[in-house]
């Protein structure tokens, strides 16, 4: 493990708002690339626990600055992020306004 905390697969679906079946497919792809490992939960044998591998942690560390830069480009620092839907609408309006006709 790459020192990232484990997370239940069902929690990933809940937090992300993605259907459990889709999360399962994503995890399968990440496992095939060696970025995560999957084990049974010690608390519930029906549940699965997902952990980033060292390679997954390394990729996340490499991607994080790029993700932050994109986030800052879309939603400048200091902007109130409590209204995500409003932010998305404002971003869409900015993108549409900057699109060449």
Buried (B, 14 or more C-beta within 10 A) or exposed (E): EBEBEBBBBBBBBEEEEBEEEEBBEBBEEBBEEEBBBBEEBEEEEEBBBBBBBEEBBEBBEEEEEEEEEEEEEBBEEEEEEEEEEEBEEBEEEEEEEEEEE
